[in-house]
Amino acid sequence: MPASDSFKPETVQAFKEIYSEHKEVIEYKARYGNPTEKAFAKTVLAIAGMGLP
């Protein structure tokens, strides 16, 4: 079950908007950020339903 199924549709939509506005930074931080940055970026990716890198 994808993480996005655990949240309200409006929450998933909000995270999708965050992802679309900051796609490059989120993907970079998910791969190369410090542990806190990776956690935040991977949370955004998971809730937005974009999958993890």
LINLINRA-V223488 format. One line per field, one symbol per residue. ss: DSSP state (2 for helix, 1 for strand, 0 for the rest). psi: psi as a letter, one per 40 degrees, with the letter a starting at -180 (. if undefined). A space follows every 50 residues. Layout:
ss->???
psi->???
This chain:
ss->00222200222222222222202222222222002222222222222200 000
psi->hiddeeiidddddddddddddfdddddddddeiidddddddddddddefe ii.
